[in-house]
Amino acid sequence: MDTALTGVVPVVPTIFHDDESVDLDGTARVVDYLIDAGVDGLCLLANYSEQFSLTDAERDAIARTLLERVAGRLPVIVTTSHFSAQVAAARSRAAQDMGAAMVMIMPPFFGATLTVAGPAVIEYFKQVADAIHIPVMVQDAPLSSTPLPVSLLIDLVGQVPQVQYAKIEVPQAADKVHALVSALHSTLPGPFDGEESVTLIPDLDAGATGTMPSSMVPGELGQIVRRYVAGDRAGAVSAWEDLLPLIHFENRQCGLRAQKIMLAEGGIIASDRTRAPFAPVSPRTRRGLIELAAARDLLIMRWAR
């Protein structure tokens, strides 16, 4: 990438048929919708893509299909997280060779107790970075049991220059973003917020330059970010507050299933299936989500019509 990636970079969900096999055509259709939504980039094989339920062959097929679909029109981030530095490095090389503009990686962990100390985290990212020449985004997510305090992230960026982006999606994200931006300045050109943009405005106020939501309302979030960057903070806040009930419902009631429900309701995909042991949301939760969405003029509900 010639310039730093900023703006809205949604996670692309992996679409399944009703029998839980991967629907590559449906997943590619989601990419078409996201490009038409005016997003600034895409993120593949993330947690909201159900990456943890995919085989290595499925991961490769999804990455290759979607990168070919995008064909360089937007920067694409491929998530390559794995406990093994060797495996993460190999996944990252493969993503780079397929055309990824960046890789996103969580720190190594396995379960609640197998965590990694700070110096080993830095060595892990060094090993991955040595295998590629594209930038690395470190994902600071609650899912990981390996902590990433501000001091460690500062050391990581200082010792591994390819770590140029950070997705912060932990509690008190705004303070963490502000501390990183204050300490690192231009050496961290890409501080992003996560968690479906539920803390978008505080994170932008803290210095975030982008957000990584689900694929549910990325077009609407893009308009909000552009208003904010243009200096219309009040207008951005008002538009964000209008979306917040829906975003909170997604974040707290549905999780990754919300985007699939809305993509199916809008006719973009045929099935909102998630892979077992993920179960569908309850009928009442589904009704609540659709009711909140129907009260807003969302692109996801009219793009395929």
N, C-alpha and C positions, 0 to 999 in steps of 0.2 A: 504494500500500500504506500502511495506517495504521500498521503496526508493521514493524520490521525483519524481513527474511526470514532465518530460521535453520534448522538441522536438515539433513535429507537432501533434496537436489534432484538427482535423477538426469537423465542425458542420455537423451532418447528416441531410439532408433535409427530410421532410415528403413528400412522394410521393402520389399523388392522381390519381385516374382514371379520365377519361374525364368527368365523371358526378360529380366530386369533392368528391367522397367518398374516404376514406383512402385506399391506396394500400399497405397493410402490406408486401406482397411478394416482391413488387418492392422496398420498403424501406429496407427490409432485404438484397436484392441483392446489394444495394448501400453499405451496411456494408461489404459484401463480397469483393467488389471492393476496399474499403478503407483498409481493412486488407491486401489484396494483394499489395496495394500501399506502405506498410511498415510504416504506421502511428504509432505513439506512444500511442495514446489513441483516444477516440471518445467522442463527446459531443452531447447529445440528447435534443430535445425539447427546443432548443434555439430560438432566434428571427429569425435566418436564417432557422429554421425548421418550421416557421410559427406557433409557439406555441400559438400565440394570436388568431388563428382561429380554435383551436381545443377544443372539449369538454373534460371534465374531464375523461369520459370513453375512449375517443380516446387516450388521453395522457397515461392512464394506459396501454392500449392495445399496444401502440407503445413501451413504456418503457419495458414492460414485454417481448414482442416478440424480441426486439433487444438485450436485456440483455441475453436472452436465446440463441440467435444466436451467440453472442460473446463468451459466456460460459467461461468467465474468461481469455480469451486469451489476452485481453488488458484492461487497466483501462477505465471505462466508467463514464463520468460526466453526471448527469441528471440535467437540469435546472428546478428549482422549484419556480421561482419568483412569488410573489403575493403581493398585497398591505397589506393584512392581515398577521400579524406574525403567527397567529394560523393556517391559511391555508398553509402558506409556511412551517411551522414546520411539519404539517401533510403530505404534499407532500414530504418533505425531508425524513421523517420516512419511507414512502412507498417506495421511491426510494432506500433507504438503505436496506430495507427488500428484495427488488427484486435483489439486488446485485450491486448497484452503488458503485463506489469507492470514489465518491465525488459528492457534489451538487454545482451548480452555482446559485447565486442569485443576482439580482439587488436590489438596495436600494428601499424602498417602495415609490411609487408615483402613481398618477392617473391624467392623463391629464397634461396640462401645468401649472396649478396653485396649485394643491393639492400636496404639497411637505412636507418633514419631516425634522425637525431640527436635527443637529448633535447628541445630546445626545439620541434622540429617535431612530436614525439609529442604534446606538450601542446597545440599548436595544432590538431592533428588531432582530439583528443578535444574541444576547445572547439567546433570546427565541428560535430561530431556532437551535442554536448549542446545547442547553440543551436537545433537543429532539433526537439527533443523536450522533454517535461517529465517523463518518467519517469526513474528512476535508471539509471545505467550501471555495469556490472561490467567491470573490465579483466581480461583473461585473460592471465596470465603463464605461457606454455606453451613447452616445449622446441621445438615446431614452428616458432616464430617466431625469425628470426635478428636481430630488433631487440631489443637487451637492455633489460631493465627493472630496473636496480639499485634498491635501497631508496631511495636519495636521489631518484631520478626519480619513483618512485611517491609519495613524500611530497609532492614539488612538484606532481605531477599532482592529487592529492586536494585540496591547498591552493588550486590555481588553477582547478580545475574541480569545483565543489561537487557536481555531479550524479554524479561518480564516487564512489560510496558503498560499492561492493563490489569485492573483488578475489579472483579464483580463482588460487591459487598452486599450480602443479604442476611446479615445477622442482626439481632436486636441492637438498638442504638446505632444504626448504620450511619446516620448523619454525623455524629461526633467522630466516628472512625474515618469516614471520608474526609472530614475537615482536617483531622490530624495528619492523614496521609498527604493531602494536598499541601498543607502548610509545610510539611517536612521535605517533600519530594519535588514539588513544583513541576517543572517540565520533564523531569526524569520519569514521571508517571503521567503520560499524556492521556491515559484512558481510565479514569476512575468512573465506574458504572455502578448504578444501584440495581437491585434485583427484587425478588418477592413480588412479582407482578405489578411493580410500580406503586405499591401501597404506601410507600413513604417518598414518593417522587419529588414533591416540592421541597420538603426539608433537605433531601439529598442534593437537589440542584442548588439550593441555597448554600449548602456546605461545600460545593465545588464539583459535584459530579457533572460529567460532560455527556452522559448517556444513561440509558435505562434498558434493561433486558427483561421484558415482560413475557407473558404467554402470547399465544396467537389470537387472543380473544378480541382485544381492542387496540391493536398497535397503530392503526391509522389515526384513531382519535388521540392516542397518546402522542403521536408525532406532531399533531397540530398544537398540542399543549406545550411540548418542548420547544417548538419553533416560536411560539408566542413568548415564552419565557426568555429565550435567547435574544429575541428582538426587543426586549425591554418591557414587554407588557406582562409584568408579573401578576397584576391583579386579574387580568383576563385569563391567564394560565391557571391561577388558583381557582377561579370560579369554574372553569371547565373541568379541572381535575376533581373538584368537590362534587360536581354533578356525576362523575363516573365512580366516585369512591364507594357508594353502596354496592355497586355491582362488583368492583374489584375486591372489596372486603368479603363479599359473599363467595367469590371465587377462591380467595386465599384461605378462608376459614372454614367453609362448608364443603367445598368440592375438590380443591386442589387441582391436579393436572387434568381431571375429568371434565372440568368446566369448558375448556376450549373445545374439546371434542364434541360435547353436547351442542354447543353453539354452532360449530362447523357443520354438524349434521342437521340441526334445525334450519340453518341457512341454505341447505342443499349443496354445500361444497363437497362434503364427503358422504358416503353411503352408510357408514356404521360408526358409532361412537364407542366401539368396543375397547376396553383395556384388557391387558393380559392378566389372567389369574396369577397370584391370589388377589389382585385388585378386583374389587366388586363394583358394580354400578352404584351410583348414588341412589338414595331412596326416591320414590316417586314424588314425595312432598318437597324434597330438596331440589329435584329437577324442576318442578313447577315454580319454586321460588326463584331459581336462576332465570328461567325463561320470562317470568313476570318482570323482573328487574330489567332484563335486556329489551323486552318489548316496549318499555316506557322510554327508550332512547333510540335515536335514529342511527343505528350501528351498521357499518359497512358489512360486517360479517353476516348480517341478516338479509342483505339485498344484493350482494356482489354476484351471486349465481342466478338471480332472478331475471 
